Amino acid sequence: MLAPMTDAPFTTVHTEAATPAACDIERSIIEPAGGRVIVRRAADQDERALILQDAHCVLVSSAPITAALLDRLPRLQLIIRSGVGLDTLDIPAATARGIVVAHYPHYCQPEVANHAVMLLLAVARKLVEHDRSIRAGKYRSVPLGVSAPIFGETVGIVGLGNIGRQFVPRAQALGMEVIAYDPYVGDEVFATLGIGRAASLADLLRRVDHVSIHAPLTPETHHMFSREQFALMKPTSILVNTGRGPIVDQAALVEALRSHRIAGAGLDVFEAEPVPADSPLLALDNVALTPHSAFYSERSNRVIKQLIGKTVVAFMQGRWPEEFAALPNRYEVKPRAQLR
C-alpha cells in the first residue's frame, strides 16, 4: 500500500502537450478527486525544470527525464510515460530518489501492429509513388520495377514482445510465413504463435523476404541494423521500423536504399525526431514515412488518457491503480522506497 499524499493539491504537469485541452480527459478524472493538472510547453530542459518545480507528477511523451533534471525537482513523486518504452527515462535515478515510474505497454499494440502492416504494404505496392504521380497528372507513369507480392513471402520479426506478437496474425492473414528473432522469449511462445525461430539476427536476415522491427531501444539494440545487416538482406527486401529510430543506423539505411541494396523501407521512427528538413530520406522514392504516429487512434488516445487519470488518482489515494492489480504482468510500475 502506498502512503496517501499529504500535499494538496497533488499537481500533475505535462510539459510537451500543445494546448491545455490536450489533457482534458486526464483533468476530468484527476481534478474531481482533488488533484490539479497543468499544461505548459517547455522549450528545453532548463525551462522544463522551472515549470516542474512544484510538480508531484510529470507526464512524459518523449522528453528526457535525467538524473540532473530529477535533482532539480524535489517534490516529484511520480513519472508517467504516456506511451510505450522507457528509453528516455533514467529509471535507476528515479528509483534511487523514491520516485514511482509507470507506463502502459499494452495500450496501443493493435494500432502499432496495424501501422507496421500498412507501411509494409505501402512500400511493396508503391503507394507513395503512385499517389504522387496521379496527383501530378501522370497516370501510370511509375515504373513498377520490384513490386513485392507479399502473399507467399516470409517476413521476419525482430523483437517478439507485445507488439511483435500482435503483428504475427496480421502477417499470417496476408498469406505470409513468419519467422522471429528474440533471444529472450521461450520456445513455447513461438510454438503457440505457429512461427519459426531464427537462431540469430544474421540467420533471420538471410532467410526472410522482409523485416519488421519491434524491439525496444537498449544499448544492445542501438544500431542493431547497420551496413553488415543490410548486406545480409535480399535486394528485394523491405525494412519496416515502428520500434525506435536509433535501432537502425540511418546513414547506413540511406546508403542501402540509394544503392538498392534493399528495395525499400517503411519508417515511423527516426534517429532524429522531428525529421530534419535536409534529411536524405525525404528525397528517396522507395520509402514511406510517418511521423512517429503508429501508436495513435481515437481509441488508443482515449484509453491511455483514462489510464493516466486513474493512475494519478490511485497514487494520490495511496494505492496501486486497479488496472495494475488486475493485470500484474501487463503494466510495469517501479516501486517507491517506502514499499516493502
C-alpha positions, -999 to 999 in steps of 0.1 A, spaced: 0 0 0 13 34 -9 12 62 17 -16 87 8 -3 120 -4 -5 148 22 3 178 0 -27 194 -15 -34 198 -43 -15 170 -59 -1 186 -91 4 168 -124 22 187 -151 27 179 -188 54 200 -205 50 186 -240 13 189 -249 5 215 -275 -25 230 -256 -42 227 -222 -71 210 -240 -48 181 -248 -52 169 -212 -89 174 -208 -96 137 -203 -69 134 -176 -82 166 -160 -118 153 -159 -106 124 -138 -79 140 -116 -94 173 -106 -127 160 -92 -106 138 -70 -88 168 -56 -57 170 -79 -46 196 -103 -35 193 -140 -12 219 -156 -1 220 -192 28 243 -201 51 235 -230 88 237 -223 113 247 -249 143 230 -233 154 212 -201 161 243 -182 126 256 -189 112 222 -181 129 222 -147 113 256 -139 78 245 -149 81 213 -129 94 230 -97 61 223 -78 50 192 -97 43 160 -78 38 141 -111 51 146 -146 35 133 -177 62 124 -203 58 119 -240 93 119 -253 113 144 -232 143 130 -215 140 127 -177 176 126 -165 192 124 -131 203 160 -135 167 171 -141 154 150 -111 179 167 -88 161 200 -96 126 186 -88 124 180 -50 86 175 -49 84 149 -77 69 116 -67 55 101 -99 66 99 -135 41 86 -161 53 78 -196 23 84 -217 33 58 -242 53 27 -247 90 24 -238 112 38 -211 143 46 -231 140 84 -224 138 79 -186 166 73 -162 149 46 -142 178 39 -117 180 76 -109 142 78 -103 143 46 -82 172 59 -61 151 90 -53 120 70 -44 100 81 -75 75 58 -90 77 52 -128 47 39 -147 39 32 -183 14 13 -204 30 -11 -228 -3 -27 -238 -25 3 -247 -16 7 -284 -5 -27 -295 -31 -32 -322 -25 2 -336 13 -2 -340 9 -37 -354 -16 -24 -380 7 5 -388 36 -18 -394 15 -39 -419 4 -6 -436 40 5 -441 50 -29 -455 21 -28 -479 26 9 -488 62 2 -498 55 -31 -515 27 -17 -536 45 17 -542 16 36 -527 35 68 -522 50 69 -557 16 61 -573 -2 87 -552 23 114 -561 22 105 -598 -16 107 -600 -17 140 -582 8 154 -607 -14 143 -636 8 114 -646 -14 83 -647 5 50 -646 38 68 -650 56 50 -622 79 21 -633 67 -9 -615 101 -25 -611 103 -46 -579 68 -49 -565 67 -74 -537 38 -99 -539 37 -102 -500 14 -133 -503 36 -164 -501 66 -144 -489 84 -146 -455 85 -117 -430 110 -117 -401 101 -101 -368 128 -86 -347 116 -85 -311 87 -108 -302 72 -87 -275 37 -74 -271 35 -56 -305 56 -82 -323 31 -109 -313 2 -87 -325 20 -84 -358 21 -122 -363 -16 -129 -371 -18 -99 -393 11 -111 -414 -3 -146 -415 -37 -132 -427 -18 -118 -457 -6 -153 -465 29 -147 -452 52 -171 -434 66 -156 -402 100 -161 -386 111 -142 -355 143 -134 -337 141 -127 -299 167 -144 -276 146 -135 -245 114 -153 -255 109 -190 -248 102 -217 -275 66 -221 -262 57 -186 -274 69 -194 -309 51 -227 -309 18 -211 -297 21 -184 -324 29 -210 -351 60 -193 -363 96 -202 -369 125 -192 -347 158 -177 -360 189 -187 -342 204 -152 -347 197 -119 -363 220 -129 -392 201 -162 -396 168 -143 -397 181 -118 -423 193 -145 -446 160 -164 -445 133 -137 -449 120 -115 -476 111 -86 -454 118 -74 -419 96 -57 -393 114 -42 -362 95 -43 -328 124 -44 -304 129 -18 -276 158 6 -277 186 -5 -254 224 -4 -255 222 -38 -270 198 -29 -298 213 6 -307 223 4 -344 213 -32 -344 208 -27 -381 238 -12 -400 258 -20 -431 266 -55 -420 230 -64 -416 218 -47 -448 244 -67 -467 227 -99 -455 192 -89 -467 178 -97 -501 179 -68 -526 141 -72 -528 137 -68 -490 116 -41 -473 126 -29 -438 98 -17 -416 106 1 -383 79 11 -358 101 4 -328 127 31 -321 147 51 -347 182 45 -333 178 8 -336 187 15 -373 219 32 -384 201 58 -405 232 67 -426 237 30 -434 200 27 -443 201 57 -467 231 41 -483 214 8 -487 183 24 -501 202 46 -526 222 17 -539 192 -6 -540 210 -30 -516 175 -33 -502 143 -24 -521 126 -1 -497 118 10 -461 87 20 -442 96 42 -412 76 56 -384 106 64 -362 139 81 -368 173 88 -353 164 125 -351 128 135 -345 113 155 -359 130 146 -392 153 174 -403 143 193 -435 176 182 -451 173 145 -443 182 124 -473 153 102 -466 130 129 -479 145 126 -513 140 89 -517 111 74 -536 115 39 -521 105 49 -486 72 55 -468 74 79 -439 51 86 -410 57 110 -380 60 86 -351 23 82 -351 19 44 -352 5 45 -316 -24 67 -324 -61 60 -329 -91 77 -313 -94 45 -292 -58 43 -280 -57 81 -273 -88 79 -251 -76 47 -234 -42 60 -223 -56 93 -211 -81 74 -189 -54 51 -176 -32 81 -168 -60 98 -149 -68 66 -129 -31 61 -121 -27 96 -107 -59 94 -86 -49 60 -72 -14 73 -63 -30 103 -46 -51 80 -26 -22 58 -16 -30 27 -36 -20 10 -68 -44 15 -97 -69 -13 -102 -55 -19 -137 -21 -27 -122 -36 -50 -96 -58 -69 -121 -30 -72 -147 3 -75 -129 22 -87 -159 6 -62 -183 19 -29 -167 52 -21 -151 55 1 -120 88 7 -103 82 6 -66 89 35 -43 115 31 -15 86 31 11 72 -1 -4 83 -32 14 
